[in-house]
Amino acid sequence: MHIVIMGCGRVGSALAQTLEEQGHTVAVIDQDPTAFRRLGSAFGGRRVTGVGFDQDTLREAGIEDAGAFAAVSSGDNSNIIAARVARETFGIENVAARIYDPRRAEVYQRLGIPTVATVRWTADQMLRRLLPSGAEPLWRDPTGGVQLAEVHTSPAWVGHRISRLQDQTGVRVAFLTRLGEAILPSSQTVLQEGDLVHVMMRTEEIDRVEAAFAKGPDEEGGH
Protein backbone atom coordinates (compact mmCIF):
# COMPACT_ATOMS: atom_id res chain seq x y z
CA MET A 1 0.00 0.00 0.00
CA HIS A 2 1.07 3.59 -0.62
CA ILE A 3 0.64 5.80 2.45
CA VAL A 4 0.92 9.58 2.70
CA ILE A 5 1.94 11.16 6.00
CA MET A 6 1.63 14.87 6.78
CA GLY A 7 4.15 15.97 9.40
CA CYS A 8 7.73 14.83 9.83
CA GLY A 9 8.11 15.29 13.56
CA ARG A 10 8.90 12.45 15.94
CA VAL A 11 5.58 10.68 15.33
CA GLY A 12 5.50 11.18 11.57
CA SER A 13 9.09 10.08 11.01
CA ALA A 14 8.72 7.00 13.24
CA LEU A 15 5.47 6.10 11.49
CA ALA A 16 7.07 6.48 8.07
CA GLN A 17 10.06 4.33 8.96
CA THR A 18 7.87 1.60 10.49
CA LEU A 19 5.53 1.48 7.50
CA GLU A 20 8.43 1.31 5.07
CA GLU A 21 9.98 -1.53 7.07
CA GLN A 22 6.66 -3.36 6.72
CA GLY A 23 6.91 -3.15 2.94
CA HIS A 24 4.67 -0.16 2.20
CA THR A 25 5.64 2.81 0.06
CA VAL A 26 5.54 6.10 1.94
CA ALA A 27 5.52 9.81 1.14
CA VAL A 28 6.07 12.38 3.89
CA ILE A 29 4.93 16.01 3.61
CA ASP A 30 6.34 18.83 5.73
CA GLN A 31 6.61 22.58 5.33
CA ASP A 32 10.14 22.53 6.77
CA PRO A 33 12.61 20.69 4.51
CA THR A 34 15.05 20.27 7.40
CA ALA A 35 12.47 18.09 9.18
CA PHE A 36 13.20 15.28 6.73
CA ARG A 37 16.54 14.70 8.46
CA ARG A 38 14.59 12.69 11.04
CA LEU A 39 13.87 10.08 8.39
CA GLY A 40 17.53 9.12 8.07
CA SER A 41 19.50 8.23 4.97
CA ALA A 42 18.02 4.74 4.73
CA PHE A 43 14.49 6.02 4.11
CA GLY A 44 13.54 5.34 0.51
CA GLY A 45 10.19 7.12 0.33
CA ARG A 46 9.25 10.53 -1.04
CA ARG A 47 10.00 13.74 0.80
CA VAL A 48 7.58 16.46 -0.28
CA THR A 49 8.02 20.04 0.94
CA GLY A 50 4.72 21.88 1.18
CA VAL A 51 1.44 22.36 3.02
CA GLY A 52 -0.23 19.04 3.71
CA PHE A 53 -3.77 20.12 2.86
CA ASP A 54 -2.80 21.70 -0.48
CA GLN A 55 -4.19 19.52 -3.25
CA ASP A 56 -1.17 19.92 -5.53
CA THR A 57 1.15 18.99 -2.67
CA LEU A 58 -0.96 15.93 -1.94
CA ARG A 59 -0.89 14.91 -5.59
CA GLU A 60 2.91 15.25 -5.62
CA ALA A 61 2.97 12.90 -2.63
CA GLY A 62 0.94 10.36 -4.57
CA ILE A 63 -2.38 10.77 -2.78
CA GLU A 64 -4.29 9.61 -5.87
CA ASP A 65 -2.66 6.18 -5.57
CA ALA A 66 -2.67 6.07 -1.77
CA GLY A 67 -4.55 3.61 0.40
CA ALA A 68 -4.18 5.64 3.60
CA PHE A 69 -3.41 9.13 4.91
CA ALA A 70 -2.12 10.20 8.32
CA ALA A 71 -2.14 13.82 9.52
CA VAL A 72 0.34 14.10 12.40
CA SER A 73 1.63 17.66 12.17
CA SER A 74 1.76 19.89 15.26
CA GLY A 75 -1.39 21.81 14.28
CA ASP A 76 -4.89 20.53 15.08
CA ASN A 77 -6.58 22.65 12.42
CA SER A 78 -4.08 21.67 9.73
CA ASN A 79 -4.47 17.99 10.60
CA ILE A 80 -8.26 18.09 10.41
CA ILE A 81 -8.34 20.10 7.18
CA ALA A 82 -5.82 17.75 5.57
CA ALA A 83 -7.74 14.67 6.76
CA ARG A 84 -10.97 16.04 5.31
CA VAL A 85 -9.32 16.89 1.98
CA ALA A 86 -7.83 13.39 1.77
CA ARG A 87 -11.18 11.78 2.48
CA GLU A 88 -13.63 14.11 0.75
CA THR A 89 -11.60 15.26 -2.27
CA PHE A 90 -9.47 12.21 -2.98
CA GLY A 91 -11.72 9.50 -1.54
CA ILE A 92 -9.16 8.00 0.84
CA GLU A 93 -11.03 5.72 3.26
CA ASN A 94 -8.24 5.04 5.76
CA VAL A 95 -7.60 8.46 7.27
CA ALA A 96 -6.47 9.42 10.77
CA ALA A 97 -5.65 12.76 12.37
CA ARG A 98 -3.69 13.54 15.50
CA ILE A 99 -5.43 16.10 17.72
CA TYR A 100 -3.99 17.73 20.84
CA ASP A 101 -7.33 19.05 22.15
CA PRO A 102 -9.37 16.05 23.38
CA ARG A 103 -12.65 17.99 23.19
CA ARG A 104 -12.06 18.66 19.50
CA ALA A 105 -11.08 15.04 18.96
CA GLU A 106 -14.44 13.81 20.23
CA VAL A 107 -16.27 16.22 17.92
CA TYR A 108 -14.31 15.10 14.85
CA GLN A 109 -14.70 11.46 15.86
CA ARG A 110 -18.47 11.92 15.71
CA LEU A 111 -18.07 13.44 12.24
CA GLY A 112 -16.46 10.22 11.12
CA ILE A 113 -12.83 11.35 11.11
CA PRO A 114 -10.76 8.91 13.20
CA THR A 115 -8.61 10.91 15.61
CA VAL A 116 -5.84 10.24 18.08
CA ALA A 117 -6.01 12.73 20.93
CA THR A 118 -2.39 12.95 22.02
CA VAL A 119 -2.89 14.62 25.40
CA ARG A 120 -5.85 12.43 26.34
CA TRP A 121 -4.04 9.27 25.27
CA THR A 122 -0.92 10.15 27.27
CA ALA A 123 -2.98 11.10 30.33
CA ASP A 124 -4.94 7.85 30.12
CA GLN A 125 -1.72 5.85 29.87
CA MET A 126 -0.43 7.55 33.03
CA LEU A 127 -3.72 7.03 34.86
CA ARG A 128 -3.67 3.31 34.10
CA ARG A 129 -0.23 3.09 35.70
CA LEU A 130 -1.00 5.34 38.68
CA LEU A 131 -4.50 3.99 39.35
CA PRO A 132 -4.42 0.36 38.21
CA SER A 133 -7.73 -0.41 39.92
CA GLY A 134 -9.64 1.86 37.55
CA ALA A 135 -10.95 0.96 34.11
CA GLU A 136 -9.62 3.86 32.04
CA PRO A 137 -10.93 3.51 28.48
CA LEU A 138 -8.46 2.85 25.67
CA TRP A 139 -11.16 3.40 23.05
CA ARG A 140 -14.81 4.39 22.86
CA ASP A 141 -17.14 4.01 19.93
CA PRO A 142 -18.54 7.34 18.62
CA THR A 143 -21.81 6.85 20.53
CA GLY A 144 -19.98 6.23 23.81
CA GLY A 145 -22.00 3.06 24.44
CA VAL A 146 -19.15 0.56 24.04
CA GLN A 147 -15.57 0.86 25.18
CA LEU A 148 -12.29 -1.00 25.29
CA ALA A 149 -10.60 -0.74 28.68
CA GLU A 150 -7.87 -2.29 30.76
CA VAL A 151 -9.53 -3.74 33.87
CA HIS A 152 -7.66 -4.57 37.06
CA THR A 153 -7.82 -8.32 37.58
CA SER A 154 -7.66 -10.09 40.96
CA PRO A 155 -4.68 -12.46 41.38
CA ALA A 156 -7.32 -15.12 42.08
CA TRP A 157 -7.90 -15.32 38.31
CA VAL A 158 -4.28 -16.42 37.66
CA GLY A 159 -4.27 -20.00 36.38
CA HIS A 160 -7.83 -19.82 35.03
CA ARG A 161 -8.81 -19.84 31.37
CA ILE A 162 -9.98 -16.76 29.51
CA SER A 163 -13.19 -18.64 28.68
CA ARG A 164 -14.06 -18.86 32.37
CA LEU A 165 -13.34 -15.17 32.92
CA GLN A 166 -15.57 -14.27 29.96
CA ASP A 167 -18.40 -16.61 30.96
CA GLN A 168 -18.49 -15.39 34.54
CA THR A 169 -18.16 -11.65 33.85
CA GLY A 170 -20.07 -11.41 30.56
CA VAL A 171 -17.37 -9.44 28.73
CA ARG A 172 -15.19 -10.09 25.70
CA VAL A 173 -11.43 -10.16 26.32
CA ALA A 174 -9.96 -8.28 23.36
CA PHE A 175 -6.28 -8.83 24.12
CA LEU A 176 -3.73 -9.34 26.87
CA THR A 177 -0.47 -7.53 27.49
CA ARG A 178 2.06 -10.09 28.70
CA LEU A 179 5.67 -9.13 29.43
CA GLY A 180 5.21 -5.99 27.35
CA GLU A 181 3.81 -7.81 24.32
CA ALA A 182 0.19 -7.76 23.14
CA ILE A 183 -1.32 -11.20 22.51
CA LEU A 184 -4.70 -12.25 21.13
CA PRO A 185 -5.96 -14.95 23.48
CA SER A 186 -8.05 -17.98 22.60
CA SER A 187 -10.67 -19.43 24.94
CA GLN A 188 -8.00 -21.88 26.09
CA THR A 189 -5.46 -19.21 27.04
CA VAL A 190 -4.65 -19.29 30.75
CA LEU A 191 -4.10 -16.06 32.66
CA GLN A 192 -0.61 -15.64 34.04
CA GLU A 193 0.72 -13.45 36.80
CA GLY A 194 1.35 -9.92 35.53
CA ASP A 195 -1.06 -10.15 32.58
CA LEU A 196 -2.92 -6.92 31.78
CA VAL A 197 -6.44 -7.73 30.61
CA HIS A 198 -8.14 -5.50 28.02
CA VAL A 199 -11.86 -6.04 27.56
CA MET A 200 -14.71 -4.83 25.36
CA MET A 201 -17.81 -3.93 27.36
CA ARG A 202 -20.84 -1.69 27.49
CA THR A 203 -19.96 1.58 29.21
CA GLU A 204 -22.93 1.25 31.56
CA GLU A 205 -21.54 -2.03 32.92
CA ILE A 206 -18.11 -0.79 34.02
CA ASP A 207 -18.86 -0.97 37.75
CA ARG A 208 -20.28 -4.48 37.53
CA VAL A 209 -17.37 -5.73 35.42
CA GLU A 210 -14.76 -4.18 37.71
CA ALA A 211 -16.41 -5.84 40.72
CA ALA A 212 -16.45 -9.24 38.99
CA PHE A 213 -12.79 -8.95 37.97
CA ALA A 214 -11.80 -7.90 41.50
CA LYS A 215 -13.81 -10.69 43.16
CA GLY A 216 -12.18 -13.62 41.44
CA PRO A 217 -13.81 -16.76 40.06
CA ASP A 218 -16.84 -18.37 41.67
CA GLU A 219 -16.05 -21.69 43.28
CA GLU A 220 -18.54 -23.53 41.09
CA GLY A 221 -17.20 -21.72 37.99
CA GLY A 222 -20.68 -20.69 36.86
CA HIS A 223 -21.81 -17.48 35.16
C-alpha contacts under 8 A as a table, 3 or more apart, distances in Angstrom:
res1	aa1	res2	aa2	distance
1	M	24	H	5.17
1	M	25	T	6.30
1	M	66	A	6.86
1	M	67	G	5.82
1	M	68	A	7.89
2	H	24	H	5.91
2	H	25	T	4.68
2	H	26	V	5.72
2	H	27	A	7.85
2	H	62	G	7.84
2	H	65	D	6.72
2	H	66	A	4.64
2	H	67	G	5.72
2	H	68	A	7.04
3	I	24	H	7.20
3	I	25	T	6.30
3	I	26	V	4.93
3	I	27	A	6.45
3	I	63	I	7.82
3	I	66	A	5.37
3	I	67	G	6.00
3	I	68	A	4.97
3	I	69	F	5.79
3	I	70	A	7.83
4	V	26	V	5.83
4	V	27	A	4.86
4	V	28	V	5.98
4	V	29	I	7.63
4	V	61	A	6.60
4	V	62	G	7.31
4	V	63	I	6.51
4	V	66	A	6.72
4	V	68	A	6.51
4	V	69	F	4.88
4	V	70	A	6.42
5	I	8	C	7.85
5	I	12	G	6.61
5	I	16	A	7.24
5	I	26	V	7.42
5	I	27	A	6.18
5	I	28	V	4.79
5	I	29	I	6.17
5	I	69	F	5.83
5	I	70	A	4.78
5	I	71	A	6.01
5	I	72	V	7.22
6	M	12	G	7.19
6	M	28	V	5.86
6	M	29	I	4.71
6	M	30	D	6.24
6	M	52	G	5.50
6	M	69	F	7.86
6	M	70	A	6.18
6	M	71	A	4.77
6	M	72	V	5.81
6	M	73	S	6.07
6	M	79	N	7.84
7	G	12	G	5.43
7	G	13	S	7.85
7	G	28	V	6.86
7	G	29	I	5.85
7	G	30	D	5.14
7	G	52	G	7.82
7	G	71	A	6.65
7	G	72	V	5.20
7	G	73	S	4.11
7	G	74	S	7.44
8	C	11	V	7.22
8	C	12	G	4.62
8	C	13	S	5.08
8	C	28	V	6.64
8	C	29	I	6.93
8	C	30	D	5.90
8	C	35	A	5.79
8	C	36	F	6.30
8	C	38	R	7.28
8	C	39	L	7.90
8	C	72	V	7.86
8	C	73	S	7.12
9	G	12	G	5.26
9	G	13	S	5.89
9	G	35	A	6.78
9	G	38	R	7.42
9	G	72	V	7.95
9	G	73	S	7.04
10	R	13	S	5.48
10	R	14	A	6.08
10	R	38	R	7.51
11	V	14	A	5.27
11	V	15	L	5.98
11	V	72	V	6.92
12	G	15	L	5.08
12	G	16	A	6.06
12	G	28	V	7.80
12	G	72	V	5.99
12	G	73	S	7.58
13	S	16	A	5.06
13	S	17	Q	6.18
13	S	36	F	7.88
13	S	38	R	6.08
13	S	39	L	5.45
14	A	17	Q	5.23
14	A	18	T	6.12
14	A	39	L	7.72
15	L	18	T	5.19
15	L	19	L	6.10
16	A	19	L	5.26
16	A	20	E	6.14
16	A	26	V	6.33
16	A	27	A	7.84
16	A	28	V	7.29
16	A	39	L	7.70
17	Q	20	E	5.19
17	Q	21	E	6.15
17	Q	39	L	6.92
17	Q	43	F	6.78
18	T	21	E	5.09
18	T	22	Q	6.35
19	L	22	Q	5.04
19	L	23	G	6.65
19	L	24	H	5.62
19	L	25	T	7.57
19	L	26	V	7.23
20	E	23	G	5.16
20	E	24	H	4.95
20	E	25	T	5.93
20	E	26	V	6.41
20	E	43	F	7.73
20	E	44	G	7.95
20	E	45	G	7.70
21	E	24	H	7.33
25	T	45	G	6.27
26	V	45	G	5.02
26	V	46	R	6.50
27	A	45	G	5.45
27	A	46	R	4.38
27	A	47	R	5.97
27	A	48	V	7.10
27	A	61	A	5.49
27	A	62	G	7.34
28	V	45	G	7.57
28	V	46	R	6.15
28	V	47	R	5.18
28	V	48	V	6.03
28	V	61	A	7.23
29	I	47	R	6.23
29	I	48	V	4.73
29	I	49	T	5.74
29	I	50	G	6.36
29	I	51	V	7.27
29	I	52	G	5.99
29	I	57	T	7.92
29	I	61	A	7.24
30	D	33	P	6.65
30	D	35	A	7.08
30	D	36	F	7.79
30	D	47	R	7.98
30	D	48	V	6.58
30	D	49	T	5.22
30	D	50	G	5.72
30	D	51	V	6.62
30	D	52	G	6.88
31	Q	49	T	5.27
31	Q	50	G	4.62
31	Q	51	V	5.67
31	Q	52	G	7.88
32	D	35	A	5.57
32	D	36	F	7.88
32	D	49	T	6.69
32	D	50	G	7.82
33	P	36	F	5.88
33	P	49	T	5.85
34	T	37	R	5.86
35	A	38	R	6.09
36	F	39	L	5.50
36	F	40	G	7.64
36	F	47	R	6.92
37	R	40	G	5.68
37	R	41	S	7.92
39	L	42	A	7.68
39	L	43	F	5.93
40	G	43	F	5.87
41	S	44	G	7.99
46	R	61	A	6.90
47	R	61	A	7.87
48	V	57	T	7.32
48	V	60	E	7.20
48	V	61	A	6.28
49	T	57	T	7.83
50	G	54	D	7.70
50	G	57	T	5.99
51	V	54	D	5.53
51	V	57	T	6.62
52	G	57	T	6.53
52	G	58	L	6.48
52	G	78	S	7.61
52	G	82	A	6.03
53	F	57	T	7.49
53	F	58	L	6.96
53	F	78	S	7.05
53	F	81	I	6.29
53	F	82	A	4.14
53	F	83	A	7.79
53	F	85	V	6.49
53	F	86	A	7.93
54	D	57	T	5.27
54	D	58	L	6.22
54	D	82	A	7.83
55	Q	58	L	5.00
55	Q	59	R	6.14
55	Q	85	V	7.78
56	D	59	R	5.02
56	D	60	E	6.20
57	T	60	E	5.07
57	T	61	A	6.36
58	L	61	A	5.02
58	L	62	G	6.45
58	L	63	I	5.41
59	R	62	G	5.01
59	R	63	I	5.22
59	R	64	E	6.31
60	E	63	I	7.49
62	G	65	D	5.60
62	G	66	A	6.27
63	I	66	A	4.82
63	I	69	F	7.93
63	I	86	A	7.56
63	I	90	F	7.24
64	E	90	F	6.48
66	A	69	F	7.38
66	A	92	I	7.25
67	G	92	I	6.38
67	G	93	E	7.39
67	G	94	N	6.66
68	A	92	I	6.16
68	A	93	E	6.85
68	A	94	N	4.63
68	A	95	V	5.76
69	F	83	A	7.27
69	F	86	A	6.89
69	F	92	I	7.13
69	F	94	N	6.39
69	F	95	V	4.86
69	F	96	A	6.61
70	A	83	A	7.36
70	A	95	V	5.85
70	A	96	A	5.05
70	A	97	A	5.95
71	A	79	N	4.90
71	A	80	I	7.52
71	A	82	A	6.68
71	A	83	A	6.31
71	A	95	V	7.98
71	A	96	A	6.30
71	A	97	A	4.64
71	A	98	R	6.19
72	V	79	N	6.44
72	V	97	A	6.13
72	V	98	R	5.12
73	S	76	D	7.70
73	S	78	S	7.40
73	S	79	N	6.31
73	S	98	R	7.51
75	G	78	S	5.29
75	G	79	N	6.14
75	G	99	I	7.80
76	D	79	N	5.17
76	D	80	I	6.26
76	D	98	R	7.10
76	D	99	I	5.18
76	D	100	Y	6.46
76	D	101	D	7.62
77	N	80	I	5.26
77	N	81	I	6.09
78	S	81	I	5.20
78	S	82	A	5.97
79	N	82	A	5.21
79	N	83	A	6.04
79	N	97	A	5.64
79	N	98	R	6.67
79	N	99	I	7.43
80	I	83	A	5.03
80	I	84	R	6.13
80	I	97	A	6.25
81	I	84	R	5.19
81	I	85	V	6.19
82	A	85	V	5.09
82	A	86	A	6.12
83	A	86	A	5.15
83	A	87	R	6.20
83	A	95	V	6.23
83	A	96	A	6.73
83	A	97	A	6.28
83	A	113	I	7.48
84	R	87	R	5.11
84	R	88	E	5.62
84	R	89	T	7.64
84	R	113	I	7.69
85	V	88	E	5.28
85	V	89	T	5.09
85	V	90	F	6.82
86	A	89	T	5.83
86	A	90	F	5.16
86	A	91	G	6.42
86	A	92	I	5.63
86	A	95	V	7.39
87	R	90	F	5.74
87	R	91	G	4.66
87	R	92	I	4.59
87	R	93	E	6.11
87	R	95	V	6.83
88	E	91	G	5.49
88	E	92	I	7.57
92	I	95	V	6.63
95	V	113	I	7.10
95	V	114	P	6.73
96	A	113	I	6.66
96	A	114	P	4.96
96	A	115	T	5.50
96	A	116	V	7.39
97	A	113	I	7.43
97	A	114	P	6.46
97	A	115	T	4.77
97	A	116	V	6.25
98	R	115	T	5.58
98	R	116	V	4.71
98	R	117	A	5.96
98	R	118	T	6.67
99	I	102	P	6.90
99	I	104	R	7.33
99	I	105	A	5.89
99	I	115	T	6.44
99	I	116	V	5.89
99	I	117	A	4.69
99	I	118	T	6.14
100	Y	105	A	7.81
100	Y	117	A	5.39
100	Y	118	T	5.18
100	Y	119	V	5.63
100	Y	120	R	7.86
101	D	104	R	5.44
101	D	105	A	6.35
101	D	117	A	6.56
101	D	118	T	7.85
101	D	119	V	7.06
101	D	120	R	7.98
102	P	105	A	4.85
102	P	106	E	6.37
102	P	117	A	5.32
102	P	118	T	7.76
102	P	119	V	6.94
102	P	120	R	5.85
103	R	106	E	5.42
103	R	107	V	6.64
104	R	107	V	5.12
104	R	108	Y	6.27
105	A	108	Y	5.23
105	A	109	Q	5.97
105	A	115	T	5.87
105	A	116	V	7.17
105	A	117	A	5.91
106	E	109	Q	4.98
106	E	110	R	6.35
106	E	115	T	7.99
106	E	142	P	7.83
107	V	110	R	5.31
107	V	111	L	6.57
108	Y	111	L	4.87
108	Y	112	G	6.51
108	Y	113	I	5.50
108	Y	114	P	7.33
108	Y	115	T	7.12
109	Q	112	G	5.20
109	Q	113	I	5.10
109	Q	114	P	5.39
109	Q	115	T	6.12
109	Q	142	P	6.28
110	R	113	I	7.30
110	R	142	P	5.43
110	R	143	T	7.75
116	V	121	W	7.47
117	A	120	R	5.42
117	A	121	W	5.90
118	T	121	W	5.17
118	T	122	T	6.13
119	V	122	T	5.24
119	V	123	A	6.06
120	R	123	A	5.09
120	R	124	D	6.01
121	W	124	D	5.14
121	W	125	Q	6.18
121	W	138	L	7.81
122	T	125	Q	5.08
122	T	126	M	6.33
123	A	126	M	5.13
123	A	127	L	6.14
124	D	127	L	4.97
124	D	128	R	6.17
124	D	136	E	6.43
124	D	137	P	7.57
124	D	138	L	7.56
125	Q	128	R	5.31
125	Q	129	R	6.63
126	M	129	R	5.21
126	M	130	L	6.10
127	L	130	L	4.98
127	L	131	L	5.48
127	L	132	P	7.50
127	L	136	E	7.26
128	R	131	L	5.36
128	R	132	P	5.12
128	R	134	G	7.04
128	R	135	A	7.64
128	R	136	E	6.31
128	R	150	E	7.75
129	R	132	P	5.60
131	L	134	G	5.85
132	P	135	A	7.73
132	P	151	V	7.86
132	P	152	H	6.01
133	S	151	V	7.14
133	S	152	H	5.05
134	G	151	V	6.70
134	G	152	H	6.74
134	G	210	E	7.92
135	A	149	A	5.71
135	A	150	E	5.59
135	A	151	V	4.91
135	A	152	H	7.08
135	A	206	I	7.38
135	A	210	E	7.35
136	E	149	A	5.79
136	E	150	E	6.52
136	E	151	V	7.81
137	P	140	R	6.88
137	P	147	Q	6.28
137	P	148	L	5.68
137	P	149	A	4.26
137	P	150	E	6.95
138	L	147	Q	7.40
138	L	148	L	5.44
138	L	149	A	5.14
138	L	150	E	7.26
139	W	147	Q	5.52
139	W	148	L	5.06
139	W	149	A	7.01
140	R	143	T	7.78
140	R	144	G	5.57
140	R	145	G	7.48
140	R	146	V	5.91
140	R	147	Q	4.29
140	R	148	L	6.42
141	D	144	G	5.30
141	D	145	G	6.70
141	D	146	V	5.73
141	D	147	Q	6.32
142	P	145	G	8.00
143	T	146	V	7.68
144	G	147	Q	7.08
144	G	203	T	7.12
145	G	202	R	5.77
145	G	203	T	5.40
145	G	204	E	7.41
146	V	200	M	7.10
146	V	201	M	5.74
146	V	202	R	4.45
146	V	203	T	5.33
147	Q	200	M	5.76
147	Q	201	M	5.72
147	Q	202	R	6.29
147	Q	203	T	6.00
148	L	174	A	7.88
148	L	198	H	6.70
148	L	199	V	5.55
148	L	200	M	4.53
148	L	201	M	6.59
149	A	198	H	5.39
149	A	199	V	5.56
149	A	200	M	6.68
149	A	201	M	7.99
150	E	196	L	6.85
150	E	197	V	5.62
150	E	198	H	4.23
150	E	199	V	6.34
151	V	196	L	7.63
151	V	197	V	6.00
151	V	198	H	6.26
151	V	199	V	7.11
151	V	210	E	6.51
151	V	213	F	7.39
152	H	196	L	7.48
152	H	197	V	7.28
152	H	210	E	7.15
152	H	213	F	6.81
152	H	214	A	6.93
153	T	157	W	7.05
153	T	196	L	7.72
153	T	197	V	7.13
153	T	213	F	5.03
153	T	214	A	5.60
153	T	216	G	7.87
154	S	157	W	5.87
154	S	158	V	7.89
154	S	213	F	6.04
154	S	214	A	4.72
154	S	215	K	6.57
154	S	216	G	5.75
155	P	158	V	5.45
155	P	193	E	7.15
155	P	216	G	7.58
156	A	215	K	7.93
156	A	216	G	5.12
156	A	217	P	6.99
157	W	160	H	5.57
157	W	165	L	7.66
157	W	191	L	6.85
157	W	216	G	5.57
157	W	217	P	6.33
158	V	190	V	7.49
158	V	191	L	5.02
158	V	192	Q	5.22
158	V	193	E	5.88
159	G	190	V	5.69
159	G	191	L	5.42
159	G	192	Q	6.15
160	H	164	R	6.84
160	H	165	L	7.51
160	H	190	V	5.36
160	H	191	L	5.80
161	R	164	R	5.44
161	R	165	L	6.68
161	R	187	S	6.72
161	R	188	Q	5.72
161	R	189	T	5.52
161	R	190	V	4.24
161	R	191	L	6.17
162	I	165	L	5.05
162	I	166	Q	6.14
162	I	173	V	7.47
162	I	185	P	7.47
162	I	186	S	7.27
162	I	187	S	5.34
162	I	188	Q	6.47
162	I	189	T	5.70
162	I	190	V	6.02
162	I	191	L	6.70
163	S	166	Q	5.13
163	S	167	D	6.04
163	S	186	S	7.98
163	S	187	S	4.58
163	S	188	Q	6.65
163	S	189	T	7.92
164	R	167	D	5.09
164	R	168	Q	6.03
164	R	217	P	7.97
164	R	221	G	7.04
165	L	168	Q	5.41
165	L	169	T	6.04
165	L	217	P	7.33
166	Q	169	T	5.36
166	Q	170	G	5.37
166	Q	171	V	5.30
166	Q	172	R	5.98
166	Q	173	V	6.87
167	D	170	G	5.47
167	D	171	V	7.58
167	D	222	G	7.52
167	D	223	H	5.47
168	Q	212	A	7.85
168	Q	217	P	7.36
168	Q	218	D	7.90
168	Q	221	G	7.32
168	Q	222	G	6.19
168	Q	223	H	3.97
169	T	209	V	6.18
169	T	212	A	5.93
169	T	213	F	7.29
169	T	223	H	7.00
170	G	209	V	7.95
170	G	223	H	7.81
171	V	199	V	6.58
171	V	200	M	6.31
171	V	201	M	5.69
171	V	209	V	7.64
172	R	199	V	5.56
172	R	200	M	5.29
172	R	201	M	6.89
173	V	176	L	7.77
173	V	185	P	7.81
173	V	197	V	7.01
173	V	198	H	5.95
173	V	199	V	4.33
173	V	200	M	6.34
174	A	184	L	6.96
174	A	185	P	7.78
174	A	198	H	5.72
174	A	199	V	5.13
174	A	200	M	6.20
175	F	182	A	6.63
175	F	183	I	5.73
175	F	184	L	4.81
175	F	185	P	6.16
175	F	197	V	6.59
175	F	198	H	5.46
175	F	199	V	7.13
176	L	182	A	5.63
176	L	183	I	5.31
176	L	184	L	6.51
176	L	185	P	6.92
176	L	195	D	6.35
176	L	196	L	5.53
176	L	197	V	4.89
176	L	198	H	5.97
177	T	180	G	5.89
177	T	181	E	5.34
177	T	182	A	4.40
177	T	183	I	6.24
177	T	195	D	5.76
177	T	196	L	4.97
177	T	197	V	6.74
177	T	198	H	7.95
178	R	181	E	5.24
178	R	182	A	6.31
178	R	183	I	7.14
178	R	194	G	6.87
178	R	195	D	4.98
178	R	196	L	6.65
179	L	194	G	7.51
179	L	195	D	7.50
185	P	188	Q	7.68
185	P	189	T	5.57
186	S	189	T	5.28
191	L	195	D	6.64
192	Q	195	D	5.70
201	M	205	E	6.96
201	M	206	I	7.36
202	R	205	E	5.49
202	R	206	I	7.13
203	T	206	I	5.67
204	E	207	D	7.73
205	E	208	R	5.37
205	E	209	V	6.11
206	I	209	V	5.18
206	I	210	E	6.03
207	D	210	E	5.20
207	D	211	A	6.21
208	R	211	A	5.20
208	R	212	A	6.28
209	V	212	A	5.09
209	V	213	F	6.16
210	E	213	F	5.17
210	E	214	A	6.07
211	A	214	A	5.10
211	A	215	K	6.02
212	A	215	K	5.15
212	A	216	G	6.59
213	F	216	G	5.85
217	P	221	G	6.36
218	D	221	G	5.00
218	D	222	G	6.58
219	E	222	G	7.98
